[in-house]
Amino acid sequence: MTATHQVCPSGKCAAYTLTEVVSASSFGKCQRPLRLFDTNIDRLLACLRALLSFGRLDRMPTENHCSSGAEPVIEFRHASYCLPSGHTLLSDLNLSVPKGETVALLGRSGAGKSTALKLINRMLEPSAGEVRVNGRSTLDWDPITLRRQIGYVIQDVGLFPHYTVEQNVSLVPRLEHWPEERIRSRVAELLELVGLNSGKYLSRHPHELSGGQRQRVGIARALAADPPILLMDEPFGALDPLTRAEVQGEFQKVQQNLGKTIVMVTHHVGEALLLGTSIAVLDAGRLVGLYSARDFFNATEPVAAAYVENLRMYEGAEGKL
């Protein structure tokens, strides 16, 4: 017997199988932002189906360029990175990220995902080719100027333990010499945006927060100076499944409100489908495919197909529910 699945928290949408496509008008009945606040398998699959039906993940071209002709915000042009030993971590990467899009870099450990991320903010410099940000090679940017235009969220958060939440979030605005009143207003605004009551959490230290709360503070800190670009390296990987789903939901809300250009590293195929507008699959340092969600589910490339098969394993559990 097939289980019934709600495609959104409001419960107003019907049930569909993983390979079915529902109309945008059907999904449009749900006015709330789609969130995953639990890890029940049927709800996870249903939310992914709803995203597919609505076209949330089908806006990006499958070619490695911007079809609109506009200058991409981030662009890899035959970019490679080798260690001094000669070992290649990233090879001949060609990838464009348009303004306001979220590109999920998906792949195994060691595939080159984090290396690609570090090339964007010039924590690493390409051994060959180039990486361009806002139309300029990263080598032409002053590193500090470049990094202050880019928010960075990592798995271990990296909050300063001796700083309060307010001091952690306000770090970059203070370095930029913002007026004190503007800083206070910005910190309070961001904490509310990521789901934390500013009056309750401003004076707390990181050790007084849960893992999910620390991650929310980390996202707020990355957004504090309003950078147009956000880099996220396994930002939810250290969280338990329920907290991870909650923070993913808050991140969706943030992206819907702010429209940042985002590159996100993940091992989790469901997370890539949920949060990305396109999925770039890396393997052994090479880009093996760039997909919209519909293309991803029909991928024949072996690595992408293996991820789809992994996701379908969960669909096989539906009959047990």
C-alpha positions as CSV (number, residue, x, y, z in Angstrom):
1,M,0.0,0.0,0.0
2,T,1.3,3.4,-1.0
3,A,1.6,5.9,1.8
4,T,0.1,9.4,1.5
5,H,2.5,12.3,1.5
6,Q,1.9,16.0,2.2
7,V,4.1,18.1,-0.1
8,C,4.2,21.1,2.3
9,P,3.6,21.9,6.0
10,S,0.2,23.5,5.2
11,G,-1.1,20.2,4.1
12,K,-3.0,21.7,1.2
13,C,-1.2,19.8,-1.6
14,A,-1.9,16.4,-2.9
15,A,0.4,13.3,-3.0
16,Y,2.6,12.2,-5.9
17,T,5.3,9.6,-6.6
18,L,8.9,10.6,-7.0
19,T,8.9,10.6,-10.8
20,E,5.6,12.5,-11.2
21,V,5.5,16.2,-12.0
22,V,2.7,18.3,-10.5
23,S,1.6,21.6,-11.8
24,A,3.0,24.9,-10.5
25,S,-0.6,26.0,-9.8
26,S,-1.1,23.1,-7.5
27,F,1.9,23.9,-5.5
28,G,1.0,27.6,-5.6
29,K,-1.8,27.0,-3.2
30,C,0.7,26.8,-0.4
31,Q,1.7,30.3,0.6
32,R,4.3,29.4,3.3
33,P,8.0,28.9,2.5
34,L,8.7,25.2,2.1
35,R,10.6,23.8,5.1
36,L,11.8,20.5,6.4
37,F,11.3,20.5,10.1
38,D,11.5,16.7,10.5
39,T,13.3,13.9,8.9
40,N,10.4,11.6,8.3
41,I,11.2,9.9,5.0
42,D,7.8,10.4,3.3
43,R,7.9,14.1,4.1
44,L,11.4,14.5,2.8
45,L,10.5,12.9,-0.5
46,A,7.3,14.8,-0.7
47,C,9.1,18.1,-0.2
48,L,11.6,17.3,-2.9
49,R,8.7,16.4,-5.2
50,A,7.1,19.7,-4.5
51,L,10.3,21.5,-5.3
52,L,10.5,19.7,-8.6
53,S,6.9,20.4,-9.5
54,F,7.2,24.1,-8.7
55,G,10.4,24.4,-10.8
56,R,12.3,25.7,-7.7
57,L,15.4,23.9,-8.9
58,D,14.8,24.0,-12.7
59,R,15.9,27.6,-13.4
60,M,19.5,26.9,-14.2
61,P,20.8,25.9,-17.6
62,T,22.6,22.6,-17.8
63,E,25.5,24.0,-19.8
64,N,28.5,25.5,-17.9
65,H,27.7,29.1,-18.8
66,C,25.0,31.7,-18.3
67,S,22.4,31.5,-21.0
68,S,21.2,35.0,-20.4
69,G,24.5,36.5,-21.6
70,A,24.9,38.5,-18.4
71,E,28.3,38.5,-16.7
72,P,28.3,35.8,-14.0
73,V,29.0,36.8,-10.5
74,I,31.4,33.9,-10.1
75,E,33.2,32.1,-12.9
76,F,35.7,29.3,-13.1
77,R,37.6,29.3,-16.5
78,H,39.7,26.1,-16.9
79,A,40.7,26.5,-13.3
80,S,43.0,23.9,-11.7
81,Y,44.7,23.6,-8.4
82,C,47.7,21.4,-7.6
83,L,49.6,20.8,-4.4
84,P,53.3,21.5,-4.3
85,S,53.8,17.8,-4.5
86,G,52.2,17.8,-7.9
87,H,49.0,16.1,-6.8
88,T,46.0,17.6,-8.5
89,L,43.0,18.5,-6.4
90,L,40.9,20.3,-9.0
91,S,41.3,20.0,-12.8
92,D,40.1,22.2,-15.6
93,L,36.9,23.4,-13.9
94,N,34.5,25.5,-16.0
95,L,31.5,26.7,-14.0
96,S,29.5,29.9,-13.9
97,V,27.3,31.1,-11.1
98,P,24.7,33.8,-12.0
99,K,23.5,36.5,-9.7
100,G,21.0,35.3,-7.0
101,E,21.5,31.6,-7.7
102,T,22.6,28.8,-5.3
103,V,24.9,26.3,-6.8
104,A,25.4,23.1,-4.7
105,L,28.7,21.4,-5.2
106,L,28.0,17.7,-4.7
107,G,30.5,14.9,-4.5
108,R,32.5,12.4,-2.4
109,S,35.1,13.5,0.1
110,G,38.2,14.5,-1.8
111,A,36.3,15.4,-5.0
112,G,37.6,19.0,-5.0
113,K,34.5,20.8,-3.6
114,S,36.2,22.7,-0.8
115,T,39.2,23.5,-3.0
116,A,36.8,25.1,-5.5
117,L,35.2,27.1,-2.7
118,K,38.6,28.4,-1.4
119,L,39.6,29.5,-4.9
120,I,36.6,31.9,-4.9
121,N,37.8,33.9,-1.9
122,R,41.5,33.5,-2.7
123,M,42.3,31.4,0.2
124,L,43.9,29.4,-2.6
125,E,45.1,30.6,-5.9
126,P,44.7,28.6,-9.1
127,S,47.6,26.7,-10.5
128,A,46.2,27.1,-14.0
129,G,43.2,28.9,-15.5
130,E,41.5,31.6,-13.5
131,V,38.6,32.3,-11.2
132,R,36.7,35.5,-11.7
133,V,34.5,37.4,-9.2
134,N,32.3,40.2,-10.5
135,G,34.2,40.2,-13.7
136,R,37.7,40.4,-12.3
137,S,40.3,37.6,-11.7
138,T,40.7,36.9,-8.0
139,L,44.4,37.6,-8.5
140,D,43.5,41.2,-9.4
141,W,41.6,41.7,-6.2
142,D,43.2,42.7,-2.9
143,P,42.5,39.6,-0.8
144,I,41.1,41.4,2.1
145,T,38.8,43.6,-0.1
146,L,37.6,40.5,-1.9
147,R,36.9,38.5,1.3
148,R,34.9,41.3,2.8
149,Q,32.5,41.0,-0.1
150,I,32.1,37.3,0.6
151,G,30.3,35.7,3.6
152,Y,31.8,32.4,4.6
153,V,30.0,29.7,6.6
154,I,31.8,26.5,7.7
155,Q,30.7,23.2,9.3
156,D,32.4,24.0,12.6
157,V,31.0,27.5,12.7
158,G,34.2,29.1,13.9
159,L,32.7,31.5,16.5
160,F,35.1,33.2,18.8
161,P,34.5,31.5,22.2
162,H,35.4,34.6,24.2
163,Y,33.0,36.8,22.2
164,T,29.3,37.2,22.8
165,V,26.8,36.6,20.1
166,E,26.6,40.3,19.5
167,Q,30.4,40.6,19.2
168,N,30.7,37.6,16.9
169,V,28.0,38.8,14.5
170,S,29.2,42.5,14.5
171,L,32.9,41.6,13.8
172,V,33.1,42.6,10.1
173,P,30.9,45.7,10.5
174,R,33.2,46.9,13.2
175,L,36.2,46.3,11.1
176,E,34.5,48.3,8.4
177,H,33.9,51.1,11.0
178,W,30.2,51.2,10.8
179,P,28.4,53.6,13.2
180,E,27.5,51.9,16.5
181,E,23.8,52.5,16.0
182,R,23.9,50.8,12.6
183,I,25.8,47.9,14.0
184,R,23.2,47.3,16.8
185,S,20.4,47.5,14.3
186,R,22.0,45.1,11.9
187,V,22.8,42.5,14.5
188,A,19.3,42.5,15.9
189,E,17.9,42.3,12.3
190,L,20.0,39.3,11.4
191,L,19.4,37.4,14.6
192,E,15.6,37.7,14.0
193,L,16.2,36.7,10.3
194,V,17.8,33.4,11.3
195,G,15.2,32.7,14.0
196,L,16.9,33.9,17.2
197,N,15.4,36.4,19.6
198,S,17.9,39.2,19.8
199,G,17.0,40.2,23.3
200,K,17.5,36.7,24.5
201,Y,20.7,35.8,22.7
202,L,22.8,38.9,22.2
203,S,24.9,38.6,25.4
204,R,25.3,34.8,25.3
205,H,28.6,33.1,24.6
206,P,29.0,30.2,22.1
207,H,29.2,27.6,24.9
208,E,25.8,28.7,26.1
209,L,24.2,27.9,22.7
210,S,23.1,24.6,21.1
211,G,24.7,23.4,17.9
212,G,21.8,24.7,15.8
213,Q,21.9,28.1,17.5
214,R,25.6,28.4,16.9
215,Q,25.1,27.6,13.3
216,R,22.4,30.2,13.0
217,V,24.8,32.7,14.6
218,G,27.4,31.7,12.1
219,I,25.1,32.4,9.2
220,A,24.2,35.8,10.7
221,R,27.9,36.7,11.0
222,A,28.5,35.7,7.4
223,L,25.7,38.1,6.3
224,A,26.5,40.9,8.7
225,A,28.2,43.3,6.2
226,D,25.6,42.4,3.6
227,P,28.0,40.7,1.2
228,P,26.6,39.9,-2.2
229,I,28.2,36.4,-2.2
230,L,28.0,33.6,0.4
231,L,30.2,30.5,0.5
232,M,29.0,27.6,2.6
233,D,31.2,24.6,3.3
234,E,29.2,21.7,4.7
235,P,27.4,24.3,6.9
236,F,24.9,21.8,8.4
237,G,27.0,18.7,8.4
238,A,27.7,18.7,12.2
239,L,24.1,19.0,13.2
240,D,21.7,16.2,14.2
241,P,19.0,15.5,11.6
242,L,16.2,17.4,13.2
243,T,18.3,20.5,14.0
244,R,19.8,20.3,10.5
245,A,16.3,20.4,9.0
246,E,15.3,23.4,11.1
247,V,18.4,25.4,10.2
248,Q,17.9,24.4,6.5
249,G,14.4,25.9,6.8
250,E,15.8,29.1,8.2
251,F,18.4,29.3,5.5
252,Q,15.7,28.9,2.8
253,K,13.9,31.9,4.4
254,V,17.1,33.9,4.4
255,Q,17.8,33.2,0.7
256,Q,14.2,33.9,-0.3
257,N,14.4,37.3,1.5
258,L,18.0,38.3,0.5
259,G,18.7,36.7,-2.9
260,K,22.4,36.2,-2.4
261,T,24.7,34.5,-4.8
262,I,25.7,31.2,-3.1
263,V,28.1,28.4,-3.6
264,M,27.5,25.5,-1.2
265,V,29.5,22.4,-0.6
266,T,27.5,19.3,0.5
267,H,27.7,15.5,0.5
268,H,24.0,15.2,1.0
269,V,22.0,14.8,-2.2
270,G,18.7,15.8,-0.5
271,E,20.2,19.0,0.8
272,A,21.6,19.8,-2.7
273,L,18.1,19.3,-4.2
274,L,16.4,21.3,-1.5
275,L,18.6,24.3,-1.3
276,G,20.3,24.6,-4.7
277,T,19.1,26.1,-7.9
278,S,21.5,23.9,-9.7
279,I,23.7,20.9,-8.8
280,A,27.3,20.6,-9.9
281,V,28.7,17.1,-9.4
282,L,32.4,16.8,-8.9
283,D,34.4,13.6,-8.9
284,A,38.2,13.2,-8.5
285,G,38.7,16.9,-9.0
286,R,36.6,17.2,-12.2
287,L,33.2,18.5,-12.9
288,V,31.2,15.6,-14.3
289,G,27.9,17.3,-14.6
290,L,25.8,20.4,-14.0
291,Y,22.1,19.8,-13.6
292,S,18.8,21.3,-12.9
293,A,16.7,19.0,-10.6
294,R,14.8,17.4,-13.4
295,D,18.0,16.7,-15.3
296,F,19.6,15.4,-12.2
297,F,16.9,12.8,-11.7
298,N,17.4,11.6,-15.3
299,A,21.2,11.7,-15.2
300,T,23.1,8.9,-16.9
301,E,26.6,10.0,-15.8
302,P,27.7,7.3,-13.3
303,V,28.3,9.5,-10.2
304,A,25.1,11.5,-10.5
305,A,23.1,8.4,-11.3
306,A,24.6,6.8,-8.1
307,Y,23.3,9.7,-6.0
308,V,19.8,9.4,-7.6
309,E,19.8,5.7,-6.8
310,N,20.8,6.4,-3.3
311,L,17.8,8.8,-3.0
312,R,15.5,6.2,-4.5
313,M,16.5,3.7,-1.8
314,Y,14.5,5.8,0.7
315,E,11.5,5.8,-1.6
316,G,11.7,2.0,-1.4
317,A,11.0,2.3,2.4
318,E,7.7,4.0,1.8
319,G,5.8,0.7,1.7
320,K,7.0,0.1,5.3
321,L,5.4,3.3,6.6
